[in-house]
Amino acid sequence: MKLEKLVGDRFKEMPADCEIESHGLMIRGGYMKQVASGIYSSYTPLRRITRKIEQIIREEMDAIDGQEVQLPVLLPASLWEESGRYEDAGKELLPLKDRNNGPLVLAMSHEEAVVHLVREYGQSYAKYPFMLYQIQTKVRDEARPRNGLIRAREFMMKDAYSFHTTWEDLNEYYSKFFEAYEKIFKRVGIPEIIAAVSSTGSNMCHKFMFINPVGEDTVALCSECDYRADAETAESIVENKRSEVSEEIKLVHTPDIRTIEDLCRFLNLPKEKTYKAVVYQKNSNDDYVILFIRGDLDVSETKLKNYLGDDIRPAIITEDSGITPGFIGPYNLKEGYTVLFDKSLKNTNNMCSGANIFDYHYTGLDVERDCGNVEFHDFAKIKDGSICPKCGRHSIKISKGIELGTMLQIGTKYTEAMGMQYLDKEGKSQCPIMGCYGIGIGRLVASICEAHHDSYGPIWPISIAPWQVHLCCVRPDNLEVKKVADKLYEELLKHNIEVIYDDRNVSTGVMFSDADLLGVPVRVVASPRNMKENCVEIATRDKSISLKVPVDEAVEEIMNLINKLKAEV
Amino acid sequence: MKLEKLVGDRFKEMPADCEIESHGLMIRGGYMKQVASGIYSSYTPLRRITRKIEQIIREEMDAIDGQEVQLPVLLPASLWEESGRYEDAGKELLPLKDRNNGPLVLAMSHEEAVVHLVREYGQSYAKYPFMLYQIQTKVRDEARPRNGLIRAREFMMKDAYSFHTTWEDLNEYYSKFFEAYEKIFKRVGIPEIIAAVSSTGSNMCHKFMFINPVGEDTVALCSECDYRADAETAESIVENKRSEVSEEIKLVHTPDIRTIEDLCRFLNLPKEKTYKAVVYQKNSNDDYVILFIRGDLDVSETKLKNYLGDDIRPAIITEDSGITPGFIGPYNLKEGYTVLFDKSLKNTNNMCSGANIFDYHYTGLDVERDCGNVEFHDFAKIKDGSICPKCGRHSIKISKGIELGTMLQIGTKYTEAMGMQYLDKEGKSQCPIMGCYGIGIGRLVASICEAHHDSYGPIWPISIAPWQVHLCCVRPDNLEVKKVADKLYEELLKHNIEVIYDDRNVSTGVMFSDADLLGVPVRVVASPRNMKENCVEIATRDKSISLKVPVDEAVEEIMNLINKLKAEV
């Protein structure tokens, strides 16, 4: 199509509210426009990119025997009540009522809907396994939508659900899915994707992370072995050595001590010898949960939620709570709280903790000696230099990443709750085992842009670029140039090449900066200067290739270059 | 793919809640499942049909220079306040609030959103004309969802919006669109589509009606000329002849007269000599609107709304209203109501109307003589045998139809309300003129099914069929048959033919009834009987073609048949 007719404005200035490059470039390049916080309309270039990505995803889902379906955006709340998520989902779930006061929700995911779709179908073991997927709008009322398509409130998602009769079968299919995801991310041009193992409680889960500084998620990577894990759930391993001489517990006055750093300086202790207390509250009844962890470590809220359920939030400590903020410790702590211990505190002595008295701490604490039966669990966040849970060396590196895909062996959570059963070979009722698999498509586009851009605009991989060729006619008022460019345009279209053709009477500056913003991988320029040599210029958007070729050979050379770029993806 | 793996149940019994064939067949055939009233999930066969229709629509939209965009389902209420529709839209518009209490709506159409998308872009006349379209979910909270995808609450729609600087330009583009719609309906296999002229007030509008008895809309067709119109807005022409002798107005006692039929019998009058009064109320202030029309005619609420606006509903007449139901007439009617006259009452005398007194009527009424200055407007529904507004003969036939597409010259309604302006060549600010164009895709699928089915299932046109070939292997336990069928399956896939392959060990009865329900246009049967002759059977779903061909020639014959069917569409 002609660029002159392409709807959407392109402009130079980075909009003030754009914190990351992809967001800024996709606004500046006329890809999208914000309608409300976290809600965007797509112009044609973005729609074209998205459709190509959708097609790649479809091909890979079909290749592993996926069946495309469509589940509605608007769902009866009753389905979510069946699964128990209506209460649990929190404020991201948007509820509404229809004209008859019937409660509905906007789907933020479709586990309930897919179980509803197949629960009559899947009544015999012979029907299994099967996998359904869809590419459908999701709505999540994010507390803080940001970074354009990275965290939006309405977004397009590929979600897939597989159903199995055995965990072995799920495991096998899960591996296939893993490979399909690797293919998808490779084909759309995400260069470095890490399949980080994660966990929600006991179930296997992988997060496909694009390692990038703008990411809000963190990955733990071992520099010595192939361990890659979601830093939120990666096992935190610490080596505690007890001192040979165990001190007695002792109350010490610690005036004006407000932080662990203050305390360590005051008592000349390393952080490893201190307790940190982190307080949460249950959403359901406001009960307090006090979690003790070694002073140099942080709590992973994901691990805490995997242990306690989602019913938890950071606490607001009231005066009548009996809790002494800043001086909380496990010894002589009042009863009535849920008290948890991270395993970094196991096998420790001579520790310092709060004394539950304002301006006082204990030293010489040995929790197992002083507090009786104590259970330890893994609540700590892994950190740079931590011990790798796989190879055992101090080789963990923490990187930021954008979560582009998830795979989760969700098991029978939904089928059990929603009463989906099949008869097995022995005629016994069983709940099928599910796997869930998601890719956020808008976030993927933004990530591809983060991965492939320069300061002038995106550099789209040819597999998903809105067009393959950007044809510039410099000085269209020059009849000779215009004739050559027009002919080339027609020829390229005849060869089924997707061309955006700029024959506007604008300066080369505007022409090229618009081309940069549209990021089409192959640029072809017809200009008076080239015409003198009877040539056109052919270049890649990233400038790595730039040739002058005779006009007669242009179509062939362009097709060669397109094929070369395709082969590289 | 193998039918054995196709998710979805097929069954024999027409579900009790299905009133029309397409609804029943699409439930029975495993095409969709109801999630809530008017909300459906699609299984794979329906998703495949829908995607093919979407692709046909895309091709035709692109061919008239449409640019595909995507507008969100979730819109801020403020956009709808700008256009004035937030109040007017009524209960079909679903409102909701986000976590910060921000008012949102679920898009039932996207005029506001598209104007929002382009109002900065379209600031110069040089940018015009342009057309944007999308294929996107719509939500309308219908009072009475019914007939499956014919009237759903959530549905997929292709909506398009063109922007112009002159009405001439819009008219020209509107004609192009008209042709594109004709192509689309032809390509998807809707046999008889009527482009019925309609009107919303003064603007040109067409409704593309599929003539079918299950339709809820009505079309007025002239049997003598090419006049085709939406029966709701078609001009009603009546020939009134005044009697030569004008009677005086006279109060008559009409005890126990409750209907016009009673009245005509009691006074020995034809219905044409009576007044009918229809009472409405304004939604905004409950004021009464009394509409008088000739006793043999009905009111078109569409015409009434075009005249008065959407702020109107059938009245509930209270005792203190001063209105005497059953005996309402224009003479001696109390003041304080909006009183309207249909033009069927113009130039009439010796009429009978209610007397606004219980059990009394007037005869001898000449409204222009007795009630002073009276204005007449066209509020009557055209009916069978009415005068054709084009050729003037009594040749109107009323048919039922399903509204599949609309085209509307909506003008500056939205651009004016939302402050979208461009500078014309003289540097003067103008509001662009819009055209809006919609096709409901789910309703289209259901209509194709209504048009093409027998009692055993749908007969999908090849252009949109979920698969092109349904391959049946009868008696797969017969190794010879199975080998031939397997090989044929592989060969067809190699030739890029879409095949659904049934090699289940089921009876031929089940096999063929499933094939009928899936409605795939070409059926190929390998069976022990055919194998004796080294043949397979090739037949069309509608049974019009049925051949036995040697196994070696099967692929070629199948491809020939597919091409023949494609050429017919």
Interface residues (C-beta under 8 A of the other chain):
Chain A: M1 K5 L6 V7 G8 D9 K33 V35 A36 I39 Y40 S41 S42 Y43 T44 L46 R47 R48 T50 R51 D65 Q67 E68 V69 Q70 L71 P72 V73 L74 L75 P76 L79 K91 L94 P95 L96 D98 R99 G102 L104 L106 A113 H116 L117 V118 E120 Y121 K127 F130 L132 Q134 T137 V139 D141 A143 R153 E154
Chain B: M1 K5 L6 V7 G8 D9 K33 V35 A36 I39 Y40 S41 S42 Y43 T44 L46 R47 R48 T50 R51 D65 Q67 E68 V69 Q70 L71 P72 V73 L74 L75 P76 L79 K91 L94 P95 L96 D98 R99 G102 L104 L106 A113 H116 L117 V118 E120 Y121 K127 F130 L132 Q134 T137 V139 D141 A143 R153 E154
